[in-house]
Amino acid sequence: MPLSDVRARIARAAEEAGRSADDVTLIAVSKKQPEDRIRRVLDDGHRDFGENRVQEAQGRWPGYRAEYDGIRLHIIGPLQTNKARQAMELADAIHSVDRPKLAKTLARLAQEIGGCPDLFVQVNTGEEEQKAGVMPAEADGFVADCRALDLPVRGLMCIPPVDEEPALHFALLAKIAKRNGLEGLSMGMSADFESAIALGATHVRVGSAIFGDRPSEA
């Protein structure tokens, strides 16, 4: 699907929700995508991209940034503490802050580096044992702890269970964000981003609808 079609769908969903499309950031999820596909999206003028792995991001984005102005990189996958410095030096936003040890590491590094990317707390809205994220009942306390560390928490992120209605999880995330005074909602992927926008998403993470299936998944 062309990038223009995804943008048009975002605009329609925002309009139907009484929102402006300008309030929704489209993150093109480029993980494991080949260079020709990424360059095509860059050449179309898109500048927000998402990567799951810091090592993969390090291998490609410094080069793209040397060629294209205005790129904003989002780390959207689980972040190991031993990769935190690289993530902070590379990314404009980290969407997967999910545990106290990582928060403390980011806070220490922010003092050393003199700055910090925008941060999103990942909430495990489905309470799935195998998935990262703080439990919904612990989210308020964790946000407060991050703020006490002077971390720039901009919002929340979730990945709904694959076998459940995503809107229920988007609504829960929005509720948690509202009571914590957070405006950022990183939610919605290729199959459900319109539902996420209807429920307040400010960042949608779209991969296959823009790039097609990754080669390994073809």
Secondary structure as GFF3:
##gff-version 3
##sequence-region A 1 218
A	DSSP	alpha_helix	3	16	.	.	.	ID=ss1
A	DSSP	three_ten_helix	21	23	.	.	.	ID=ss2
A	DSSP	beta_strand	25	29	.	.	.	ID=ss3
A	DSSP	alpha_helix	35	43	.	.	.	ID=ss4
A	DSSP	beta_strand	48	51	.	.	.	ID=ss5
A	DSSP	alpha_helix	54	67	.	.	.	ID=ss6
A	DSSP	beta_strand	72	75	.	.	.	ID=ss7
A	DSSP	three_ten_helix	81	83	.	.	.	ID=ss8
A	DSSP	alpha_helix	84	90	.	.	.	ID=ss9
A	DSSP	beta_strand	93	97	.	.	.	ID=ss10
A	DSSP	alpha_helix	100	113	.	.	.	ID=ss11
A	DSSP	beta_strand	118	122	.	.	.	ID=ss12
A	DSSP	alpha_helix	136	148	.	.	.	ID=ss13
A	DSSP	beta_strand	153	157	.	.	.	ID=ss14
A	DSSP	alpha_helix	166	179	.	.	.	ID=ss15
A	DSSP	beta_strand	184	186	.	.	.	ID=ss16
A	DSSP	alpha_helix	193	198	.	.	.	ID=ss17
A	DSSP	beta_strand	203	206	.	.	.	ID=ss18
A	DSSP	alpha_helix	208	211	.	.	.	ID=ss19
A	DSSP	three_ten_helix	215	217	.	.	.	ID=ss20
###
